[in-house]
Amino acid sequence: MKFEILIEETISDTFYVDAETREEALSMARQKYQHGDFILEPGHLLDVKFIPLAADEE
């Protein structure tokens, strides 16, 4: 019998952005993340969940 299990990890890291306002800093951080300038490393694991996706019984 096969079971489908979702493994979800939550990771985090802190990055620094020079900006005039908090909103500008958030916008810049999003852009840098989307362009691959800010990369989260697996070493900063906060949480892991194991979630069954289908019923155990068929």
mmJSON file of the N, C-alpha and C atoms, coordinates in Angstrom:
{"data_MODEL":{"atom_site":{
"group_PDB":["ATOM","ATOM","ATOM","ATOM","ATOM","ATOM","ATOM","ATOM","ATOM","ATOM","ATOM","ATOM","ATOM","ATOM","ATOM","ATOM","ATOM","ATOM","ATOM","ATOM","ATOM","ATOM","ATOM","ATOM","ATOM","ATOM","ATOM","ATOM","ATOM","ATOM","ATOM","ATOM","ATOM","ATOM","ATOM","ATOM","ATOM","ATOM","ATOM","ATOM","ATOM","ATOM","ATOM","ATOM","ATOM","ATOM","ATOM","ATOM","ATOM","ATOM","ATOM","ATOM","ATOM","ATOM","ATOM","ATOM","ATOM","ATOM","ATOM","ATOM","ATOM","ATOM","ATOM","ATOM","ATOM","ATOM","ATOM","ATOM","ATOM","ATOM","ATOM","ATOM","ATOM","ATOM","ATOM","ATOM","ATOM","ATOM","ATOM","ATOM","ATOM","ATOM","ATOM","ATOM","ATOM","ATOM","ATOM","ATOM","ATOM","ATOM","ATOM","ATOM","ATOM","ATOM","ATOM","ATOM","ATOM","ATOM","ATOM","ATOM","ATOM","ATOM","ATOM","ATOM","ATOM","ATOM","ATOM","ATOM","ATOM","ATOM","ATOM","ATOM","ATOM","ATOM","ATOM","ATOM","ATOM","ATOM","ATOM","ATOM","ATOM","ATOM","ATOM","ATOM","ATOM","ATOM","ATOM","ATOM","ATOM","ATOM","ATOM","ATOM","ATOM","ATOM","ATOM","ATOM","ATOM","ATOM","ATOM","ATOM","ATOM","ATOM","ATOM","ATOM","ATOM","ATOM","ATOM","ATOM","ATOM","ATOM","ATOM","ATOM","ATOM","ATOM","ATOM","ATOM","ATOM","ATOM","ATOM","ATOM","ATOM","ATOM","ATOM","ATOM","ATOM","ATOM","ATOM","ATOM","ATOM","ATOM","ATOM","ATOM","ATOM","ATOM"],
"id":[1,2,3,4,5,6,7,8,9,10,11,12,13,14,15,16,17,18,19,20,21,22,23,24,25,26,27,28,29,30,31,32,33,34,35,36,37,38,39,40,41,42,43,44,45,46,47,48,49,50,51,52,53,54,55,56,57,58,59,60,61,62,63,64,65,66,67,68,69,70,71,72,73,74,75,76,77,78,79,80,81,82,83,84,85,86,87,88,89,90,91,92,93,94,95,96,97,98,99,100,101,102,103,104,105,106,107,108,109,110,111,112,113,114,115,116,117,118,119,120,121,122,123,124,125,126,127,128,129,130,131,132,133,134,135,136,137,138,139,140,141,142,143,144,145,146,147,148,149,150,151,152,153,154,155,156,157,158,159,160,161,162,163,164,165,166,167,168,169,170,171,172,173,174],
"type_symbol":["N","C","C","N","C","C","N","C","C","N","C","C","N","C","C","N","C","C","N","C","C","N","C","C","N","C","C","N","C","C","N","C","C","N","C","C","N","C","C","N","C","C","N","C","C","N","C","C","N","C","C","N","C","C","N","C","C","N","C","C","N","C","C","N","C","C","N","C","C","N","C","C","N","C","C","N","C","C","N","C","C","N","C","C","N","C","C","N","C","C","N","C","C","N","C","C","N","C","C","N","C","C","N","C","C","N","C","C","N","C","C","N","C","C","N","C","C","N","C","C","N","C","C","N","C","C","N","C","C","N","C","C","N","C","C","N","C","C","N","C","C","N","C","C","N","C","C","N","C","C","N","C","C","N","C","C","N","C","C","N","C","C","N","C","C","N","C","C","N","C","C","N","C","C"],
"label_atom_id":["N","CA","C","N","CA","C","N","CA","C","N","CA","C","N","CA","C","N","CA","C","N","CA","C","N","CA","C","N","CA","C","N","CA","C","N","CA","C","N","CA","C","N","CA","C","N","CA","C","N","CA","C","N","CA","C","N","CA","C","N","CA","C","N","CA","C","N","CA","C","N","CA","C","N","CA","C","N","CA","C","N","CA","C","N","CA","C","N","CA","C","N","CA","C","N","CA","C","N","CA","C","N","CA","C","N","CA","C","N","CA","C","N","CA","C","N","CA","C","N","CA","C","N","CA","C","N","CA","C","N","CA","C","N","CA","C","N","CA","C","N","CA","C","N","CA","C","N","CA","C","N","CA","C","N","CA","C","N","CA","C","N","CA","C","N","CA","C","N","CA","C","N","CA","C","N","CA","C","N","CA","C","N","CA","C","N","CA","C","N","CA","C","N","CA","C","N","CA","C","N","CA","C"],
"label_alt_id":[null,null,null,null,null,null,null,null,null,null,null,null,null,null,null,null,null,null,null,null,null,null,null,null,null,null,null,null,null,null,null,null,null,null,null,null,null,null,null,null,null,null,null,null,null,null,null,null,null,null,null,null,null,null,null,null,null,null,null,null,null,null,null,null,null,null,null,null,null,null,null,null,null,null,null,null,null,null,null,null,null,null,null,null,null,null,null,null,null,null,null,null,null,null,null,null,null,null,null,null,null,null,null,null,null,null,null,null,null,null,null,null,null,null,null,null,null,null,null,null,null,null,null,null,null,null,null,null,null,null,null,null,null,null,null,null,null,null,null,null,null,null,null,null,null,null,null,null,null,null,null,null,null,null,null,null,null,null,null,null,null,null,null,null,null,null,null,null,null,null,null,null,null,null],
"label_comp_id":["MET","MET","MET","LYS","LYS","LYS","PHE","PHE","PHE","GLU","GLU","GLU","ILE","ILE","ILE","LEU","LEU","LEU","ILE","ILE","ILE","GLU","GLU","GLU","GLU","GLU","GLU","THR","THR","THR","ILE","ILE","ILE","SER","SER","SER","ASP","ASP","ASP","THR","THR","THR","PHE","PHE","PHE","TYR","TYR","TYR","VAL","VAL","VAL","ASP","ASP","ASP","ALA","ALA","ALA","GLU","GLU","GLU","THR","THR","THR","ARG","ARG","ARG","GLU","GLU","GLU","GLU","GLU","GLU","ALA","ALA","ALA","LEU","LEU","LEU","SER","SER","SER","MET","MET","MET","ALA","ALA","ALA","ARG","ARG","ARG","GLN","GLN","GLN","LYS","LYS","LYS","TYR","TYR","TYR","GLN","GLN","GLN","HIS","HIS","HIS","GLY","GLY","GLY","ASP","ASP","ASP","PHE","PHE","PHE","ILE","ILE","ILE","LEU","LEU","LEU","GLU","GLU","GLU","PRO","PRO","PRO","GLY","GLY","GLY","HIS","HIS","HIS","LEU","LEU","LEU","LEU","LEU","LEU","ASP","ASP","ASP","VAL","VAL","VAL","LYS","LYS","LYS","PHE","PHE","PHE","ILE","ILE","ILE","PRO","PRO","PRO","LEU","LEU","LEU","ALA","ALA","ALA","ALA","ALA","ALA","ASP","ASP","ASP","GLU","GLU","GLU","GLU","GLU","GLU"],
"label_asym_id":["A","A","A","A","A","A","A","A","A","A","A","A","A","A","A","A","A","A","A","A","A","A","A","A","A","A","A","A","A","A","A","A","A","A","A","A","A","A","A","A","A","A","A","A","A","A","A","A","A","A","A","A","A","A","A","A","A","A","A","A","A","A","A","A","A","A","A","A","A","A","A","A","A","A","A","A","A","A","A","A","A","A","A","A","A","A","A","A","A","A","A","A","A","A","A","A","A","A","A","A","A","A","A","A","A","A","A","A","A","A","A","A","A","A","A","A","A","A","A","A","A","A","A","A","A","A","A","A","A","A","A","A","A","A","A","A","A","A","A","A","A","A","A","A","A","A","A","A","A","A","A","A","A","A","A","A","A","A","A","A","A","A","A","A","A","A","A","A","A","A","A","A","A","A"],
"label_entity_id":["1","1","1","1","1","1","1","1","1","1","1","1","1","1","1","1","1","1","1","1","1","1","1","1","1","1","1","1","1","1","1","1","1","1","1","1","1","1","1","1","1","1","1","1","1","1","1","1","1","1","1","1","1","1","1","1","1","1","1","1","1","1","1","1","1","1","1","1","1","1","1","1","1","1","1","1","1","1","1","1","1","1","1","1","1","1","1","1","1","1","1","1","1","1","1","1","1","1","1","1","1","1","1","1","1","1","1","1","1","1","1","1","1","1","1","1","1","1","1","1","1","1","1","1","1","1","1","1","1","1","1","1","1","1","1","1","1","1","1","1","1","1","1","1","1","1","1","1","1","1","1","1","1","1","1","1","1","1","1","1","1","1","1","1","1","1","1","1","1","1","1","1","1","1"],
"label_seq_id":[1,1,1,2,2,2,3,3,3,4,4,4,5,5,5,6,6,6,7,7,7,8,8,8,9,9,9,10,10,10,11,11,11,12,12,12,13,13,13,14,14,14,15,15,15,16,16,16,17,17,17,18,18,18,19,19,19,20,20,20,21,21,21,22,22,22,23,23,23,24,24,24,25,25,25,26,26,26,27,27,27,28,28,28,29,29,29,30,30,30,31,31,31,32,32,32,33,33,33,34,34,34,35,35,35,36,36,36,37,37,37,38,38,38,39,39,39,40,40,40,41,41,41,42,42,42,43,43,43,44,44,44,45,45,45,46,46,46,47,47,47,48,48,48,49,49,49,50,50,50,51,51,51,52,52,52,53,53,53,54,54,54,55,55,55,56,56,56,57,57,57,58,58,58],
"pdbx_PDB_ins_code":[null,null,null,null,null,null,null,null,null,null,null,null,null,null,null,null,null,null,null,null,null,null,null,null,null,null,null,null,null,null,null,null,null,null,null,null,null,null,null,null,null,null,null,null,null,null,null,null,null,null,null,null,null,null,null,null,null,null,null,null,null,null,null,null,null,null,null,null,null,null,null,null,null,null,null,null,null,null,null,null,null,null,null,null,null,null,null,null,null,null,null,null,null,null,null,null,null,null,null,null,null,null,null,null,null,null,null,null,null,null,null,null,null,null,null,null,null,null,null,null,null,null,null,null,null,null,null,null,null,null,null,null,null,null,null,null,null,null,null,null,null,null,null,null,null,null,null,null,null,null,null,null,null,null,null,null,null,null,null,null,null,null,null,null,null,null,null,null,null,null,null,null,null,null],
"Cartn_x":[0.845,0.0,0.895,0.575,1.34,0.542,1.263,0.651,1.36,0.596,1.144,1.288,2.524,2.823,3.511,2.972,3.587,4.532,5.775,6.73,6.927,6.609,6.681,7.687,8.655,9.662,9.477,9.733,9.738,11.162,11.767,13.122,13.125,14.131,14.209,15.658,15.861,17.166,16.936,17.888,17.785,18.676,18.121,18.863,18.735,19.69,19.691,19.534,18.661,18.363,18.468,19.184,19.228,18.065,17.19,16.017,15.599,14.736,14.23,13.051,12.234,11.055,10.966,10.155,9.924,9.273,8.31,7.634,8.617,9.529,10.553,11.483,11.83,12.697,12.017,10.716,9.982,9.928,9.675,9.627,10.98,12.039,13.384,13.72,13.345,13.623,12.88,11.625,10.86,11.528,11.947,12.604,13.905,14.695,15.961,15.731,14.694,14.358,13.934,13.063,12.561,13.663,14.663,15.776,16.91,16.754,17.764,18.931,18.796,19.862,19.828,18.633,18.472,18.08,18.908,18.66,18.632,17.562,17.447,18.183,18.964,19.731,18.99,19.064,18.349,18.804,19.913,20.428,19.623,18.704,17.916,16.485,16.36,15.062,14.306,13.083,12.235,11.217,10.703,9.619,9.566,9.093,8.842,7.532,6.7,5.411,5.337,4.713,4.451,2.939,2.406,0.964,0.511,-0.332,-0.874,-1.868,-1.745,-2.598,-3.82,-3.779,-4.912,-5.354,-6.583,-7.084,-6.259,-6.03,-5.239,-5.948,-7.246,-8.002,-8.515,-8.435,-8.959,-10.171],
"Cartn_y":[-1.173,0.0,1.242,2.227,3.472,4.592,5.467,6.627,7.873,8.913,10.185,11.095,11.499,12.328,13.609,14.734,16.027,16.369,16.723,17.195,18.682,19.48,20.934,21.472,22.23,22.834,24.344,24.924,26.371,26.78,27.594,28.07,29.594,30.177,31.637,32.087,33.339,33.975,35.472,36.221,37.667,38.295,39.251,39.984,41.476,42.249,43.685,44.451,45.485,46.299,47.765,48.555,50.001,50.636,51.329,51.955,53.153,53.975,55.164,54.834,53.849,53.491,51.967,51.519,50.083,49.481,50.197,49.702,49.527,50.489,50.395,49.209,49.006,47.887,46.551,46.433,45.207,44.974,46.025,45.913,45.48,46.081,45.729,44.288,43.872,42.507,41.498,41.784,40.895,40.784,41.923,41.924,41.131,41.35,40.629,39.128,38.745,37.326,36.721,37.424,36.922,36.815,37.674,37.646,36.726,36.078,35.137,35.781,37.06,37.732,37.347,37.099,36.612,35.141,34.26,32.83,32.27,31.557,30.932,29.6,29.367,28.126,27.154,25.857,24.867,24.79,25.379,25.288,26.035,26.894,27.699,27.157,25.879,25.213,25.618,26.11,26.489,25.419,24.738,23.789,22.794,21.594,20.6,19.902,19.693,19.021,17.855,16.773,15.61,15.483,15.654,15.735,14.667,13.721,12.753,13.444,13.193,13.875,13.07,11.792,10.949,10.132,9.66,8.813,7.524,7.023,5.801,4.56,4.623,3.459,3.669,2.64,2.723,1.846],
"Cartn_z":[0.0,0.0,0.0,-0.834,-0.885,-0.225,0.444,1.072,0.563,0.321,-0.125,1.094,1.381,2.552,2.091,2.504,2.22,3.365,3.04,4.046,3.793,4.788,4.671,5.676,5.193,6.067,6.095,7.249,7.394,7.757,6.886,7.154,7.151,7.768,7.807,7.866,7.558,7.693,7.731,8.189,8.265,7.207,6.482,5.464,5.767,5.323,5.589,4.283,4.325,3.153,3.561,2.775,2.99,2.24,2.967,2.358,3.198,2.618,3.311,4.231,3.844,4.635,4.765,5.71,5.897,4.646,4.052,2.852,1.707,1.546,0.506,0.784,2.031,2.402,2.083,2.395,2.076,0.568,-0.188,-1.638,-2.202,-1.708,-2.161,-1.79,-0.58,-0.145,-1.02,-1.346,-2.233,-3.607,-4.139,-5.446,-5.409,-4.371,-4.249,-4.096,-3.356,-3.187,-4.526,-5.243,-6.524,-7.574,-7.494,-8.447,-8.002,-6.853,-6.381,-5.653,-5.297,-4.543,-3.065,-2.544,-1.177,-1.263,-0.728,-0.789,0.624,0.939,2.253,2.244,3.27,3.391,4.311,4.022,4.828,6.277,6.637,7.997,9.04,8.613,9.547,9.653,9.934,9.995,11.255,11.083,12.218,12.561,11.529,11.761,10.61,10.882,9.839,10.165,9.126,9.294,8.325,8.755,7.918,7.811,6.611,6.416,5.423,5.858,4.917,3.979,2.668,1.691,1.287,1.487,1.1,2.312,2.242,3.332,3.406,4.602,4.792,4.267,4.199,3.762,2.353,1.544,0.178,0.017],
"occupancy":[1.0,1.0,1.0,1.0,1.0,1.0,1.0,1.0,1.0,1.0,1.0,1.0,1.0,1.0,1.0,1.0,1.0,1.0,1.0,1.0,1.0,1.0,1.0,1.0,1.0,1.0,1.0,1.0,1.0,1.0,1.0,1.0,1.0,1.0,1.0,1.0,1.0,1.0,1.0,1.0,1.0,1.0,1.0,1.0,1.0,1.0,1.0,1.0,1.0,1.0,1.0,1.0,1.0,1.0,1.0,1.0,1.0,1.0,1.0,1.0,1.0,1.0,1.0,1.0,1.0,1.0,1.0,1.0,1.0,1.0,1.0,1.0,1.0,1.0,1.0,1.0,1.0,1.0,1.0,1.0,1.0,1.0,1.0,1.0,1.0,1.0,1.0,1.0,1.0,1.0,1.0,1.0,1.0,1.0,1.0,1.0,1.0,1.0,1.0,1.0,1.0,1.0,1.0,1.0,1.0,1.0,1.0,1.0,1.0,1.0,1.0,1.0,1.0,1.0,1.0,1.0,1.0,1.0,1.0,1.0,1.0,1.0,1.0,1.0,1.0,1.0,1.0,1.0,1.0,1.0,1.0,1.0,1.0,1.0,1.0,1.0,1.0,1.0,1.0,1.0,1.0,1.0,1.0,1.0,1.0,1.0,1.0,1.0,1.0,1.0,1.0,1.0,1.0,1.0,1.0,1.0,1.0,1.0,1.0,1.0,1.0,1.0,1.0,1.0,1.0,1.0,1.0,1.0,1.0,1.0,1.0,1.0,1.0,1.0],
"B_iso_or_equiv":[0.0,0.0,0.0,0.0,0.0,0.0,0.0,0.0,0.0,0.0,0.0,0.0,0.0,0.0,0.0,0.0,0.0,0.0,0.0,0.0,0.0,0.0,0.0,0.0,0.0,0.0,0.0,0.0,0.0,0.0,0.0,0.0,0.0,0.0,0.0,0.0,0.0,0.0,0.0,0.0,0.0,0.0,0.0,0.0,0.0,0.0,0.0,0.0,0.0,0.0,0.0,0.0,0.0,0.0,0.0,0.0,0.0,0.0,0.0,0.0,0.0,0.0,0.0,0.0,0.0,0.0,0.0,0.0,0.0,0.0,0.0,0.0,0.0,0.0,0.0,0.0,0.0,0.0,0.0,0.0,0.0,0.0,0.0,0.0,0.0,0.0,0.0,0.0,0.0,0.0,0.0,0.0,0.0,0.0,0.0,0.0,0.0,0.0,0.0,0.0,0.0,0.0,0.0,0.0,0.0,0.0,0.0,0.0,0.0,0.0,0.0,0.0,0.0,0.0,0.0,0.0,0.0,0.0,0.0,0.0,0.0,0.0,0.0,0.0,0.0,0.0,0.0,0.0,0.0,0.0,0.0,0.0,0.0,0.0,0.0,0.0,0.0,0.0,0.0,0.0,0.0,0.0,0.0,0.0,0.0,0.0,0.0,0.0,0.0,0.0,0.0,0.0,0.0,0.0,0.0,0.0,0.0,0.0,0.0,0.0,0.0,0.0,0.0,0.0,0.0,0.0,0.0,0.0,0.0,0.0,0.0,0.0,0.0,0.0],
"pdbx_formal_charge":[null,null,null,null,null,null,null,null,null,null,null,null,null,null,null,null,null,null,null,null,null,null,null,null,null,null,null,null,null,null,null,null,null,null,null,null,null,null,null,null,null,null,null,null,null,null,null,null,null,null,null,null,null,null,null,null,null,null,null,null,null,null,null,null,null,null,null,null,null,null,null,null,null,null,null,null,null,null,null,null,null,null,null,null,null,null,null,null,null,null,null,null,null,null,null,null,null,null,null,null,null,null,null,null,null,null,null,null,null,null,null,null,null,null,null,null,null,null,null,null,null,null,null,null,null,null,null,null,null,null,null,null,null,null,null,null,null,null,null,null,null,null,null,null,null,null,null,null,null,null,null,null,null,null,null,null,null,null,null,null,null,null,null,null,null,null,null,null,null,null,null,null,null,null],
"auth_seq_id":[1,1,1,2,2,2,3,3,3,4,4,4,5,5,5,6,6,6,7,7,7,8,8,8,9,9,9,10,10,10,11,11,11,12,12,12,13,13,13,14,14,14,15,15,15,16,16,16,17,17,17,18,18,18,19,19,19,20,20,20,21,21,21,22,22,22,23,23,23,24,24,24,25,25,25,26,26,26,27,27,27,28,28,28,29,29,29,30,30,30,31,31,31,32,32,32,33,33,33,34,34,34,35,35,35,36,36,36,37,37,37,38,38,38,39,39,39,40,40,40,41,41,41,42,42,42,43,43,43,44,44,44,45,45,45,46,46,46,47,47,47,48,48,48,49,49,49,50,50,50,51,51,51,52,52,52,53,53,53,54,54,54,55,55,55,56,56,56,57,57,57,58,58,58],
"auth_comp_id":["MET","MET","MET","LYS","LYS","LYS","PHE","PHE","PHE","GLU","GLU","GLU","ILE","ILE","ILE","LEU","LEU","LEU","ILE","ILE","ILE","GLU","GLU","GLU","GLU","GLU","GLU","THR","THR","THR","ILE","ILE","ILE","SER","SER","SER","ASP","ASP","ASP","THR","THR","THR","PHE","PHE","PHE","TYR","TYR","TYR","VAL","VAL","VAL","ASP","ASP","ASP","ALA","ALA","ALA","GLU","GLU","GLU","THR","THR","THR","ARG","ARG","ARG","GLU","GLU","GLU","GLU","GLU","GLU","ALA","ALA","ALA","LEU","LEU","LEU","SER","SER","SER","MET","MET","MET","ALA","ALA","ALA","ARG","ARG","ARG","GLN","GLN","GLN","LYS","LYS","LYS","TYR","TYR","TYR","GLN","GLN","GLN","HIS","HIS","HIS","GLY","GLY","GLY","ASP","ASP","ASP","PHE","PHE","PHE","ILE","ILE","ILE","LEU","LEU","LEU","GLU","GLU","GLU","PRO","PRO","PRO","GLY","GLY","GLY","HIS","HIS","HIS","LEU","LEU","LEU","LEU","LEU","LEU","ASP","ASP","ASP","VAL","VAL","VAL","LYS","LYS","LYS","PHE","PHE","PHE","ILE","ILE","ILE","PRO","PRO","PRO","LEU","LEU","LEU","ALA","ALA","ALA","ALA","ALA","ALA","ASP","ASP","ASP","GLU","GLU","GLU","GLU","GLU","GLU"],
"auth_asym_id":["A","A","A","A","A","A","A","A","A","A","A","A","A","A","A","A","A","A","A","A","A","A","A","A","A","A","A","A","A","A","A","A","A","A","A","A","A","A","A","A","A","A","A","A","A","A","A","A","A","A","A","A","A","A","A","A","A","A","A","A","A","A","A","A","A","A","A","A","A","A","A","A","A","A","A","A","A","A","A","A","A","A","A","A","A","A","A","A","A","A","A","A","A","A","A","A","A","A","A","A","A","A","A","A","A","A","A","A","A","A","A","A","A","A","A","A","A","A","A","A","A","A","A","A","A","A","A","A","A","A","A","A","A","A","A","A","A","A","A","A","A","A","A","A","A","A","A","A","A","A","A","A","A","A","A","A","A","A","A","A","A","A","A","A","A","A","A","A","A","A","A","A","A","A"],
"auth_atom_id":["N","CA","C","N","CA","C","N","CA","C","N","CA","C","N","CA","C","N","CA","C","N","CA","C","N","CA","C","N","CA","C","N","CA","C","N","CA","C","N","CA","C","N","CA","C","N","CA","C","N","CA","C","N","CA","C","N","CA","C","N","CA","C","N","CA","C","N","CA","C","N","CA","C","N","CA","C","N","CA","C","N","CA","C","N","CA","C","N","CA","C","N","CA","C","N","CA","C","N","CA","C","N","CA","C","N","CA","C","N","CA","C","N","CA","C","N","CA","C","N","CA","C","N","CA","C","N","CA","C","N","CA","C","N","CA","C","N","CA","C","N","CA","C","N","CA","C","N","CA","C","N","CA","C","N","CA","C","N","CA","C","N","CA","C","N","CA","C","N","CA","C","N","CA","C","N","CA","C","N","CA","C","N","CA","C","N","CA","C","N","CA","C","N","CA","C","N","CA","C","N","CA","C"],
"pdbx_PDB_model_num":[1,1,1,1,1,1,1,1,1,1,1,1,1,1,1,1,1,1,1,1,1,1,1,1,1,1,1,1,1,1,1,1,1,1,1,1,1,1,1,1,1,1,1,1,1,1,1,1,1,1,1,1,1,1,1,1,1,1,1,1,1,1,1,1,1,1,1,1,1,1,1,1,1,1,1,1,1,1,1,1,1,1,1,1,1,1,1,1,1,1,1,1,1,1,1,1,1,1,1,1,1,1,1,1,1,1,1,1,1,1,1,1,1,1,1,1,1,1,1,1,1,1,1,1,1,1,1,1,1,1,1,1,1,1,1,1,1,1,1,1,1,1,1,1,1,1,1,1,1,1,1,1,1,1,1,1,1,1,1,1,1,1,1,1,1,1,1,1,1,1,1,1,1,1]
}}}
